Amino acid sequence: MRERTDFRGDIQGIRAVAVLLVIVAHAGFGRFAGGFVGVDVFFVVSGFLIIGLLVREAEGTGRISVLGFYARRARRILPAATVVLVATTALAVYVLPLVRAQEVVKDAVWAGFFASNVRFAAVETDYFAADDPPSPFQHFWSLSVEEQFYVVIPLLLAGAALLARRRRSGGVRTRDLAVPVLVLTVASLVWSVLHTADNPTAAYFSTPARAWELGVGGLVAILVRGWGGTPSPIRPWQAATLGWVGLAMVGFATLTFDAGTPFPGTAAAVPVLGTALVLAAGSTAAGQGSLLSRLLSWRPMLLVGAWSYSLYLWHWPVIQLAHEHWGRRLSLSQVLVALVVTFALSAATFYLVEEPFRRGVRWRPPRRAVLLYPLSLVLVGGTAWGGQTYVDDRFADLADNPGVEVSDFARAELSDDPAVAIVEASVLAAEDGRPVPGSLAPALGAARTSIAPLGDCDYREGMRRLCPTGTPDSDRSIVVVGDSHARAWGPTFTRIGETAGYAVYHLVYAGCPANRDSRPEPGTGAQWTACEDFQEWTREQVAALDPELVVVANSAYSARALPDELDGLAWEIEQLRESAGRVVLLGDLPTLPRVPGVCLSERDADLGSCLFTPSPGTHRDQLEFGRVATGAGAEFLNARRWFCADGKCPAVIGHYVPMRDKDHITVEYAEALAEPVGRALRLLEDAGS
């Protein structure tokens, strides 16, 4: 998967092991869930080869040609990566729902700039993107980490070589280059441990948190300089022991790690040090003749190792598109089809793209190969532009389709309540199979990002102050408390506050419900002290504000699975009642089986294909929470009437897309519900409206 030095069959075999581990893990073989450590194996091998190459160049010539290094990397990495990016983007835009296709276009551009790790660190740590399916380019994060590392390391070593030449006239010695690599590796390891403990999801994609893995490979390359001679400093049995222990460490990580393992941090040391031992053992004359070395150099392993870069590039988009075609759970036969396609594409890419650019094309001078970087960006950027244009044109095709109106149906069929009648009419329109309307609020392409704003009061960032909305200077107030679902209802109460003359305070924290029962911190599973501190601060602020109304809105966590939360909710409401005129528990939204915007943007979709039956458990649990709330002296307002009718929930209500995902209301529909919610709570009537 990386640059080539003097050929070693065992290294090709290690590459084969690494890519096969990644593939079986991503293909869904649960027994090998820890196969993601194959990426860490690749990192160590890459550092071993590349840093070893740079060290030899510096020792031999007294300097490092940085431009020459980048030219070699361009020839090795860019052609195959560009082919995969262009082909996958074009296919994804054609077959995926438009809402997802436009995200793939963005992902392709980030991948083209080798900045995918930055993109996916942001996406994976975005609470509101948690249910999004993986991008077909998500695996490009590891290539981004490598290329970002290789922007720095040749400059660092070139600088170290220059300083060494200036200090002495005897040329550059190995230890002159070992020190900066060691310092970088140790600093990165410390950062990785700390960052993983604090935010494992962000650390997973972080170049500073991963650089030490490549650095370990480089340190092994420096350490074993000269080990290949005779007599070897390592005896055969010692080399064999090192190699087998190292391979066992990689196997242990594969079989015992899973998605819940905080990674990289200290856990990554297991596959990283294991790979380092295998490389060190194979660097000795004794190790090169060992049974392990012969197994790793077995002809099929050499072939898979040679294809490993293309296999890594192709396996993930093929598997993700297989999921798109067949569903999230693939049968064994479907997995085998995906693997056959992966190997076929990889073989073609290796022989028709990788090898010709590495060995066939002659660049005069060789440094001109750096021109592949802008050429790649032009190709990827042009494909992304074409893909976005196609998506925009498809959206434009919907422009003339009208929304749903109550007047479209006989009034006798519908409720006397206009807000309920439009829901019922929308269900009837869906049952008639009407086309997806063109003028939607929010637009289909913007539904995913229709997230209620918090302005300067995003309490997830640890800030603690009040940001009133509605009528901020009013002496009457409403406080909205809860998790991301309370946040989603925020625009409703802001609009009510503007109309009825209330100052509205949104004391909301995504993932942290208004409930005394503590929750584990997302990602780490540790006690979530930040949530507990926020809950206590919220109670203090409610007591100080003395509001006319406190609205509690929490996600539909399971009352049956978490019975302690029922007691926690009752206690929370009792505390809030001591400080407020009224406390209302707002019954949660339906939980849908699919994201409406994605469904509506599928090829040949109509309103009928996106008429959902909501999760019955969600409604049952919310009614149970309502019983607890009324028992604790609060009121309960069931919101289901504004989303579903006769057990069916339309993806379009009138001309609104009501849900941005499976269980969060869009800003636009939340604002539209201000009047019916305000009247149901007797707030607008009190205002004389």
C-alpha positions, 0 to 999 in steps of 0.5 A: 500500500506504500512506497517501495524500497528493497523488496521484502516478501514478508512486508507484502504479506503484512500488507495482505494481512492488514487489508484482509483484516479491514475487509472482513471487519467492514464486510460484517464478520462480527467475530473479526470486529477489531479488524479495523486495526488493519489500518494501524498495521498499515500505518506502521508499515508505511512509517517503516518504509517511508521514514526508512527511505528518507533516512537512507537518502539523508545518510547517502547524500547528506540531504533530502529532496522534498520535491522528489519525495512528493513526486514519488508519493504523487505517482504512488497514491494519486492515480488510483485514488483519483479513479476511485473518487471519480468513479464512486462519485459518479455512481453514487450521485446516480443511484443514491437519494439526492439528499445523500448524493449531495453529501457524497459530493462534499465528501469527494472534495474533502477526500481529493484534498486529503482532508477527509479525516477533518471532515469525518471527525466533524461529522462523527462528532455531530450529534445531529448526524449520528443516524446518517449512513456512512459515506462511501469515502469514509475510509479516505480518512486514513489516507488523509492522515498519512498524507498530512503526516508526509507533508511534515515528516520530510520537511522535519528530516530535511531540516534535521539533515541540514542542521547536522551538515552545518554542525559537522563536516562528516555528513548526516548520521542516523542519530541526527534523524532519530531524535526528531522522529522520537520526539514527534512520536512521543509527543503524538502518543501522549496527545493520543492517550489524552485526546482519546480519553477526552473525545475518542471519536475525534481522536480516531480521525486525528492526525496528531493522535495517529502520527505516533503509529507511523513514527513507531514504524520509522523508529523501527526502520532506524533501529534495524539499520544494519541488522540484515548483515551476517552474523545477525545480532538476533538468533533465529529462535529470537527472531521467530519469537519476536515475529510470532508474538507480534502477529499474535498481538495483532490477532488479539486486537482483531478478536477482542477489540470492537466499536466500543473500544476507546481508540487509538489511545493505549489500545492502539499500542497492541497492534502497533507494537505487534506490527513493529515486532514483526517488522523488526524480526523480518529485518534480520538475516535469521528472521528472513528465513523463518517460517513466519517470513515464508508464510507471509511471502507465500505467493497468494499473500504476495499478490494480495499485498501487491493489490492491497492499496487498490483493495483498500480503496475499493472495498468500502464504497463497494460494500456501502453501495451493496448496503444501499442496494440490498439493505443494511444486513447483507447475507453471506452470498451478498457479501461474497458478491461484494468481495468478488467485485472488490477484488476484480476492481482492485486487480484492474486498478492495480494493473491498469492504473497503479503499475503504469503510473509507477513504472510505465510513465516517464516524467522528465524530470521525475519531479514533474510528477507533482503535477498529478496533485493539481490534475487530480483535484481538477478531475475530482472537483470537476466530477463533484461539480457535475454531480452537484449540477445533476442533483440540482437539476433533479430537485428542479424537476420537482418545482411544478409539483404542488403541496397538499391543501386541506381544500383538496379533500372533502371537508367532512373527511377532516378534523375541524382543527386546521392543524390536524386537518392538514395532517389528515389531508397529507395522509390522504394525499400520500395514499393517493400517490401524489408526486413530491411537491417542489416548494417545500419548507425546508427544501429537500436539500436543506432538511438535513441542516434544519437544526434549531439555532442556539445563538450564543447559548450552546451549552454543550460548549460549557458556557453558562449564561442566559440568552432569552428569545421571544420578547426578551425584556418581558417580565413573563417567561417560559423556560424550555428544558431537555435534550436535543428534542427540547432544542428542536421545539425551540423555534415553536416557543420562540414564536409563541414568545414573540406573539404572546409577549413572553421571554423564552429561555432554552436551557437545552443540552443535546443528549442530556434529558431533563431527568435526575437519572444520570446517563453515561457520556456518549463515546466514553461510557463514563459518568457524564458529569457535564450533563449532571452539572448542566441539570443542576444549573438548569434547576438553579436558573428555573428557580431564579427566573420563576417562570410562568411555564416550564416545558419539558421535552425529552427524547423517547428513551425506553421506559421499559428498558430504563425504569429508573428514568421514570423515577428520575423524571418524576423527581425532576418535575417535582423540583421544577414545579416548586419554581414554576407556575406550570410544568408541561411535559411535551409528548415526543415526536414519532420515531420514523423508520426512515429519514423523510428527506432521504426517502423523498429524494429517491429516484421515482419516489412519491408521497405514498412511498414515504408514508411511514408507520411510526415505532409503536414503542416510542408512543407507548413509552411517551404515554408512560412518561405522560402518566408519570408527569401527571402523577407528579403534578405536571400537564401532558401535551401529546404532540402526535396529532400534528405529525400522524393520523390514523397511525400513519405519518406523512413525510410532507405535511402541507408544504412542510417537511416536518422531520429533519431526521427520524425523530427531530422536527425541522425548524420550519415546521416547529415555527408553523406549529407555534399557533396550535401548540400555543393554543393547546397550552392556553398561551395565545388565548391568554394573550388575547389572540 
